[in-house]
Amino acid sequence: MADWKEGIPPVVRFAPSPTGYLHVGGARTALFNFLFARHHGGRFILRIEDTDQKRYQPEALAEIYASLKWLGLPWDEGPEAGGKDGPYFQSQRTASYRSHADQLLAAGKAYRCFCTEERLTHLREEQEKTKMANGSGYDRHCRSLSEAEVEKLLAAATPHVVRLKIPDARAVAFHDLIRGDIAYDSAQLDDLVLLKSDGFPTYHLANVVDDHLMGITHVLRGDEWIASTPKHILIYEAFAWTPPVFAHMPVILAPDGGKLSKRRGAASVLDYQRSGFLPEALRNFLALLGWAPGGDREIMTLDEMIAAFTLERVQAKAAVFDETKLEWMNGVYLQGRSIESLLPDVRSLWEKMELPAGALEDETYLKKVIAMFRERSRKLSEIAENSLYFFRDPREYEPQAARKHFKGEVLALLDALIPRIAKLEPFSHDSLEGLYRGLAEEKGIAAGKLIHPTRLAVSGVSFGPGLFEMLEALGRETVVRRLERAREHIAGGIKA
């Protein structure tokens, strides 16, 4: 509540709407709520705000669950977890909202509005023409209806909504833990709709009623809800309830400076998973969007973030979503992970690619491949995509590298190299390196004259792990076959 003191376990909630995927801005909101609750030994509730049934998407709900679980943000109460304050779907709490709307009607704090959509549209158009100070605000036409007029309209089953009576000429003030004191003039506020004509609540009524009944002590949400806060405070006042503490988090900007949103660069959490990011990296990155742990720390475990997290260190200044930094951070976490822990995720990426049957059966081989690419990769997808030649012969050769390294004089070198590789014992990193160095010395050339064509021949590209490590992993048969295929390709080009 507003008089919350340090040491009292707080209760916070994350309340997404299942009308689309969970984007990174929403994930940051969930993370800050989770960190705050864990830091103070409180509870983190997941509540699903699904009263907009027209836009409800079952797959979006499943993605919300999957995203939070992947990020390692388990909720203490909510769907799947249960709890004493359920149900946790607003669509299952409509009777409560109607009951509370009736309370406000009975107390004279709200009124029924029978204005048609056509009248409201005409009203907005007229106000826009005359450029009224309050823009398209409702003109309170039904606020002065007599009891007899209301009863007559109800008897005729006239569709209506329930509106809150906004008090005149007063300041609606609140203290934001991040932004300080904020105040609005009630004259700027519309008599907002609490209950729609279909009996479903608006976001404002459902939000306040649920937060009160669930004992929410702190509302931590995005800055886009600041303008709604005075409306919520007036609803709390109408019920004679104490509002929670509010903290509105800084906006997240896209790299070009615009606000990050679903339409502007805010990818879904699971898109980052599919793109090869690690959950601990994305979680760490999101935590630093508006919050600073103190000092120059950037790489932090979840436990370290929980221990350090305070709202006092959350800044009001906008944060920039720098994906280059996210990739760097992901690379750091990638190096810290064991090969065994990376195997399931990389294998799942390989399984979506066109690989020969049985290519992924040898786990020892798969781990060896991952180990070769982990150090030079920033994402799991880079490991999977850049290592495909370990499972199938290259389908083509990198054009620029081929023009440079697949020249006529290479044929004689390959003719000398291939039979020696075919008989080399043991077929190991050290013996391969010895063979190449010895042949280069014998021919009076730099070792690169052999190494670069070989790399291109066996992988199709001019970059990758150390050549001799790569050849050893591929094995003699594969290496000889690919060298012979490259020789035929070069010879064919010369004839053409």
N, C-alpha and C positions, 0 to 999 in steps of 0.2 A: 504494500500500500504506500501512499505518499509519505507516510512517516516511517518508512522502512529504515532500520538501523543495521549497520555492519554487524555481522555475527548472526543475524536471523537468516535461515536458509531461504533464498528467494525462489520464486516460482516463475518461470518464463515459458513462452510458447513460440513455436514456429507454425504459422498458419497459411500454408500455400493454397492456391486455388488450382484444382486439376483441370485447367483449361488449356494447358500447353506444357512443354517440357520444363524442368527445373534448370534455369540458366544460372550462370556463375554469380550474378548479383544476388539472387535468392539464396544460393548456397552460402555466400558470405554472411547473409543475415542469419541463417541457421547456425553457422559456425560460431558467430559472436554470441548468440543466445546459449549455445552449448557450452562454450568456454566460460561464460559468466556463471552459468549454473554450476558447473563443475568446480570452478574456483571457490565458490562460496558454499559448496555442499548442498546446493538446492536441487530443484527438479526441472527437467526439460520436457515439455509437453509438445506433441505433434497433434495439431488440429487441422482437419481438412475443411476448407471453406468452399463447399460445393453447392451453394444455393443457386448458382447460375446453371440450372439444369440444361439450358439450351446449348451451352458451350462446354458442358462436361465431357471429358474424354477418359474412358477407362484406362487406355494405354498411358495417358499422362499421369494418372494416379500411380500406376505400377512403376513408372519411371521416377517419380518422386521418392518412393520407397527405395528403389534400387540405387538412386543417386546418394541418398543419405547413408545407406549401408556401405556403399563403396567408399565414401569419404571417411568412414569410421565415426559416424555421429549417431549412435543409438539413442532413441528417445525413451524416457522413463515411463511415460504414459502416452496412450494414443492408440491408433489402429495397430492391431497385431500384438501390442504390448499390454493392452487393457489399462485399468486404473479406476480410481474411485469417482472420477468426474466425467465419465462417459455419458452418452455416446460421444465420440470424437469426430463425427461427421455432422456438419450443420444441417444437412438435409434431414437428419433424424431428430433434430431438436426444434422443429418448427412450432410445435405446440407451446413450448416454453416462450418463444418469441412473441407469439400471438397473445399469450397470457400477460406478458410484460407490457405489450402495447396497450392492452385493455386497462392495465393499472394506470398508465399515463393518461389515457382517455378519462378514466374515472376521476383522476386527480386534477383534471383540467390542464394538464401539462402538454397535451397533444390534442389534435382534432382530426376529424375525417374530412378529406378533400375529395370532392366529386367532379372536379374539373376534368374535361375530356382531353385527350391528347391533342385534338384539333385546337381547342382553346389555348392550351399551353404553347403550341407551336405558333399560333397567331400572336400570342402575347410576346414571345421571344422576338418575332419578326418586327413587331411594333417598337419594342424597346431598342432593338438594334438600329431602326430607322431614326429614332429620336435621340440615340446615344445616351440613354439614361445612365446615371452613375453606377447603378447596381447591375448594369448589363441585363442578363436574362433571368434575374431573380424572380421568384414566384411573388405575385402581388397580394397574397394572403386573402384572396377572394372568398374562400370558404371558412376562413377563421372566425368570421362574424355571423355565420349561420346560426339561427335560433335552434333550440332543441327540437321544436316542432318541425322545422324544415328538414333537419337531419333525419328525424324519425320517418318523415314522409318519403324521403329519398331512399332510406334503407328498406322501407316497406315495398318500394317499387324495384328492389334488387338492383339499384343503380351502382355500377362499379365505382370503387373509390380506393383511395390510399389513406394511410394514417401519417400525418405530419407532426413534427415536433414544433411547439411554440417557442420560437427563439425570442428571448427577452430583448426589449428595446434599450438602446443607449447605455450600454455598459461594456466594460473591458472584460474580455475572457483571456485570462493569463495563466501561464503554466511555466514551470522551470524544467528545462531540458538538460539532462546531465551532461550532454556534449556541447550544446549550443548556448546554454544559459537561459535567461529569462526571455520569454516570447509572449507577446500580447496581441490580440485581435479586437477590433471594434465589432460588437455584435450586429451593427447595422450592415456590415459587409457579408453577413451570413444569411443564407436562404433558410426558410422553414423546411428543413430537410425531410425527405420521405423516410419513414421508419419501416412501414409495412407496405408492400406493393399490393396491387389489386388482386393478384393471384394468391395472396395470403403468405407469400414468402417474404422474409425480412430483407431489408437492404443490408449492405455490408456494415453500415454504421451501427445499426441496432444489434445485429447478431454479434458483431465484434465486442461491443461493450457488455452485453448480457453474458456472453461466454467468458470474457476475461474476468468479470465479477464472480460468476458462479464457480469458476475454476480456481479462484484465489490467485490470479496472476498479480505479482507484485511489481514487475518491471516489463514494460513494453519496449523492446528493442527492435526497431524496424527502419526501413529506408527513409531517406529524407523526403521522398515524394508524398509521405503521409503527414508531413508537418501541417499542411493546410487543413487536414481533416481533424487534427487534434482538438481545436477549440469546439468543434461540433461534438466530439466524443465527450469532452469535459461537461458540456451542457446536458448531455444525456445522463452522465453520472449524477449531475446536480439534480436533474428531474427525478431521479430515483432516490436521491439523498444517499448516494453511495460515495465512498472515498475513491478517487481515481488512483490508478497505479502510478509508478514513476515512469516518465517517458525519456527515451534516449533515441534520437534519430541519427542514424549513421551517415557518413559522408557519401556523396554521390561517387560512382565509379565512371571515369571517363574512358572513352575509346582512345587509342593512340593518336588519332587525328584531332582530339580535343572535344568531340561531341559526346553526349551522354551515352554510356554503354546501355544498350537495351536489346530486347529480343530482335528488334529490327536493325540494330546497329552494332553488330559484332559480338553480341553476347551469346556464345555458343552454349549448348546444353552441357551439363556436367558429364553425361555419358558420352557425348561427342569427344570430350577430352580423353575419356577412357578408351574409346575406339581409336583415337589418334595416337595412342601409345604413351600417354602420360600416366604417372604413378599417383595413386590417391594421396599418399603422404606429401608429394611435391605440390599438387594442386591445393591441398589443404593448407600447407605452410604458406604458399603464395597468397592465397585469399586472406589469410590472417593478417598479412602485412599491408593490405589495402585499407589504409585508414587507421591502423593500430601500430604502435611501436613498442616493443618490449623493453626498450632502454638499452643503452650501449650500442654496439655495432653488430649485434647478433642478427642473423638472418635465417640460418638453418636451425630449425628447432623441432624437437619431437613433440608429439601431442601432449605428453605429460609436462614438458617444459612450457608449452604455451598455456596450459591450464594454470600452472603455478604462477605465471607472470601476468596473466590477463586481468586488467582492470579497465573500467570505463574511463577513468581519468586519463588514460593514455590513448584513448580513441580521439582522433582529431576531426574537427568539422570540415577541414579543407578537403577538397576533392582528391581522389586517388586515381592514378592512371593505370589501366590494365595493359601492362607491357608484356606481350607474349614472348618477346625475346628473353626477358628475364625469367619468365616461367620455364622456358626451354632450358636455360642455364641451370636453374634450380632442379629441374627434373633430371638433368645430367648428373648433378651432384648426388642425388638420391639413387640414381641408377648405379653409380659406382659403388655405393654403399650396400647394395643388395647382394645377397648370395646368388650364385648361378642357379641353385636349386629353386630358390623362391621366384626367380624370373621365368623358369621353364614353362609353367602352366600358361602364363600370359602370352609369351612369345609363341608357344605351340598353337594357341588358339588363333593367333594372327596367321601363322603358316597354314593352318587348316583351311583358311578362306582363300588360299592362293592355289593356282593350278600346279600341283606337285604330283610326281609319279606315285602310284600306289605303293604303300609301304615305306615311303620316304621318311616318315616321322616315327618309325618304330624303335630305332636304336637311341635310347635316352642318353647313353654315354656320348654318342656322336653329336646329338643335339646340344648337350651341355658344352661340348668342345667348341661348337660353332658360336654359341652365345658368348662364351668367354673371349673369343677372338674379336667380337664386335662390340662388346659392352663398353670398353674403354674409349672407343671412338664414336659413340652414339649418345644422343641426348633424349631419344624417345625409343620406346619398345618397337614402334613401327619401323624405325630406321634399322634396327637389328634384323627384323623380319624381311624387309624389302631389299636390303643390301646384301643379304646372304643367300639369295635364291639360287645362285650358281653352285652352292654346296649340295643342292638336291636335283639339279637338272643341268644339262649342258647349255651353255649360253646360246641364245637364239640369234644373236647378232653381235657385232663388235662396235664398241664406242667409235664413231666415225673419225673424230679428230685424232684420237690415239692411234687408230688403224693407219691413217695417212702418215703418221710420224714413225710408227714402229713396224708396220708390216710392209717393208720395202724388199726389193729383190735380193739384197745381200743377206737378208735374214734366212733365206732358204738354206744356204750352205751351213749356217750356224745351227739351224734346226736339224739338218741332216746329221750333224755331228753330235747334237745333244740328245735326240730321241733314243737312239740305240743305247747310249750310256745310261739314261734314266731307266730304260727297260730292264737293264741288268744290275742296277744299283742295289747293293746290300750293305747294311740294312737301309730300308727306305725311310730315313729319318731326317729331321731338321738339320742335324750336324753334317751328315753325309751328303745331303743335297747341297748344302752351302759349300762344302768342300769341292763337290763336283763342279759347281758353277764357277767358283773362284779359280779352280785349276784349269778349266776349259778357257776362261777369259784370258788367263796368263798365257796359255798355250797359243791362243790366237792373236795375242798382242792387242787386246781390246779391253775397254772398261767393262766391268761386270754388268753394268746397267744395260749394255748392248744385248745381253742375254736375259736379264731379269725382266725388263719392261715388256719385250715381246712375249715372254712366257706368261707373265701376269695377264696380259690381254688375251692370250690364247686360251687360258684355262678358266678365266672369269668373265671375259667379255668387256671388262672395264679396266680403267687405269689406276684404280685406287682400291684400298682394302687392307686386310691384315698383312703382317710380314709374309713375304712370298714363301719362304721355306716352311714356315708353320702351316701355311695354307696348303702347300703341296703334300705335306705329310698327312694332313687331315683328309684330303681328297683321296689319297691312295694312288698307288702306281698305275693301276689299270685305267682309272679315270684321267689321270694326268697324261699318260701316253696317248690315249684316244683323242683327247682334246688338242694336244700338240699336233698330232697327225691331221686332224680336221683343219686346224689353222694353217698348216703347211699347204694343204690342198686349196684352201681359200686364197692364200697368197699366190700360189702358182697359177690358179685360175685367173686371178686379176692381172697377172703379168701377161698371160697369153691373150687375154681380151684387149 
